Amino acid sequence: MTRSSVPQTPDMDTLRHELAALRAERDEAVSARTALEADLARSAEQASTARTRADRAVIRAEARALAARMGAVEPADVVRLVDLSGVTLGDDGLPQGLDTIMQAARESRAYLFTTPQHVSGAATGTTAAGPAPRAGDPAPFDARTAGARDVRAAAGAAGLRWPVAN
């Protein structure tokens, strides 16, 4: 063996400096990991809070819709008065237990509800459709030749008030 084939060993000072650099790099990695874990926990908490808020908003919206279908005079007031803390969202996204709470509210606070009445969309100003058309061809309406009585009858048949009050 010759001297040139034997690897040179670094001196102790160089090894100490390399060891200190490696320890500093390790400490930086550990502190970065700790910071990332804290960020992850904070993000998970924010996501959980956002999910809870979204679930509550969905439950309130479903409660308002159900109150309207049940004939509530003012559905938003009904939702404010009932305790929705027992309602949860199922895996399918539908509220569980909302029907029983709303039925109890209807029984205990009947003054907030009316009997649901099916009215044509023309009378309420909504896009709700009226009754289905009857079979057969309706007689065509010609406004040019119709008299006042014919116009009033055709408007009444369509669910409109005639004459329109301004």
C-alpha positions in Angstrom: 0.0 0.0 0.0 1.2 3.3 -0.9 0.6 6.5 0.8 -1.5 7.9 -2.1 -4.0 5.0 -1.9 -4.8 5.6 1.8 -7.6 8.1 2.3 -6.8 11.3 4.2 -8.7 11.6 7.4 -9.8 15.1 8.3 -8.6 16.6 11.4 -10.7 16.9 14.5 -11.6 20.6 14.1 -13.1 19.9 10.7 -15.1 17.0 12.1 -16.4 19.2 14.9 -17.5 21.9 12.5 -19.3 19.4 10.3 -21.0 17.9 13.4 -22.1 21.3 14.6 -23.5 22.1 11.1 -25.4 18.9 11.0 -26.8 19.5 14.4 -27.9 23.0 13.4 -29.6 21.6 10.3 -31.3 18.9 12.4 -32.6 21.6 14.9 -33.9 23.7 12.0 -35.8 20.6 10.6 -37.2 19.8 14.0 -38.4 23.4 14.5 -39.9 23.5 11.0 -41.7 20.2 11.6 -43.1 21.6 14.9 -44.3 24.7 13.1 -45.9 22.6 10.3 -47.7 20.4 12.9 -49.0 23.5 14.6 -50.2 24.9 11.3 -51.9 21.6 10.5 -53.7 21.5 13.9 -54.8 25.1 13.4 -56.1 24.3 9.8 -57.9 21.3 11.0 -59.6 23.4 13.7 -60.6 26.0 11.2 -62.0 23.4 8.8 -64.0 21.8 11.7 -65.4 25.2 12.6 -66.3 26.0 9.0 -68.0 22.6 8.6 -70.0 23.2 11.7 -71.1 26.6 10.5 -72.1 25.2 7.1 -74.0 22.4 8.7 -75.9 24.8 10.9 -76.7 27.0 7.8 -78.0 24.0 5.9 -80.2 22.9 8.9 -81.6 26.4 9.2 -82.4 26.6 5.5 -84.0 23.2 5.6 -86.0 24.2 8.6 -87.2 27.4 6.9 -88.3 25.4 3.8 -90.1 22.8 5.9 -91.8 25.5 7.9 -93.0 27.1 4.7 -94.3 23.8 3.4 -96.1 23.3 6.7 -97.9 26.6 6.2 -95.9 28.9 8.5 -97.0 32.6 8.3 -93.3 33.7 8.7 -90.9 30.7 8.4 -87.9 32.7 9.6 -89.7 33.4 12.9 -90.5 29.8 13.3 -86.9 28.8 12.8 -85.8 31.5 15.4 -88.2 30.1 18.0 -87.4 26.4 17.7 -84.4 24.7 19.2 -82.4 23.1 16.3 -79.5 21.8 18.5 -80.9 18.3 18.3 -80.9 18.2 14.5 -77.9 16.7 12.8 -77.0 16.1 9.2 -76.9 12.5 8.0 -74.5 11.0 5.7 -76.8 11.8 2.8 -76.8 15.5 3.8 -80.4 15.5 5.0 -81.3 16.8 8.4 -82.2 14.1 10.9 -84.9 14.8 13.5 -86.1 18.1 11.9 -89.6 16.7 11.1 -90.4 15.9 14.8 -89.1 19.3 16.0 -91.2 21.2 13.4 -94.3 19.1 14.2 -93.9 19.9 17.9 -93.5 23.6 17.0 -96.7 23.4 14.9 -98.6 21.8 17.8 -97.2 24.1 20.5 -97.3 27.3 18.6 -100.2 26.9 16.2 -100.6 30.7 15.9 -97.5 30.7 13.7 -99.0 28.4 11.1 -102.0 28.5 8.8 -103.5 25.8 6.7 -101.5 25.5 3.5 -103.6 26.6 0.5 -102.7 25.7 -3.0 -103.1 28.8 -5.0 -102.1 29.3 -8.6 -98.9 31.1 -9.4 -100.7 33.8 -11.2 -102.6 34.8 -8.0 -99.5 34.7 -5.8 -97.0 36.1 -8.2 -94.7 33.1 -8.0 -93.6 30.6 -10.6 -95.8 27.9 -9.1 -97.9 26.2 -11.8 -101.6 26.1 -11.7 -103.7 23.0 -12.3 -102.9 20.7 -15.2 -104.6 21.5 -18.4 -107.7 19.4 -19.3 -107.8 17.1 -22.2 -109.1 18.4 -25.5 -108.5 21.6 -27.4 -109.6 24.7 -25.5 -111.7 27.2 -27.4 -109.3 29.9 -28.7 -109.7 33.3 -27.1 -109.8 36.3 -29.5 -109.3 39.5 -27.6 -110.2 41.6 -30.6 -113.8 40.3 -30.8 -114.4 39.5 -27.0 -116.6 41.7 -24.9 -116.0 42.8 -21.3 -117.9 39.8 -19.9 -115.8 37.4 -22.1 -112.5 39.0 -20.9 -113.6 38.8 -17.3 -114.6 35.1 -17.7 -111.3 34.2 -19.5 -109.3 36.1 -16.8 -111.1 34.3 -14.0 -110.6 30.9 -15.7 -106.8 31.7 -15.9 -106.8 32.7 -12.2 -106.4 36.4 -12.8 -108.3 39.3 -11.3 -109.9 41.6 -13.9 -109.9 44.6 -14.0 -106.5 45.0 -12.5 -106.6 47.6 -9.7 -103.7 50.1 -9.8 
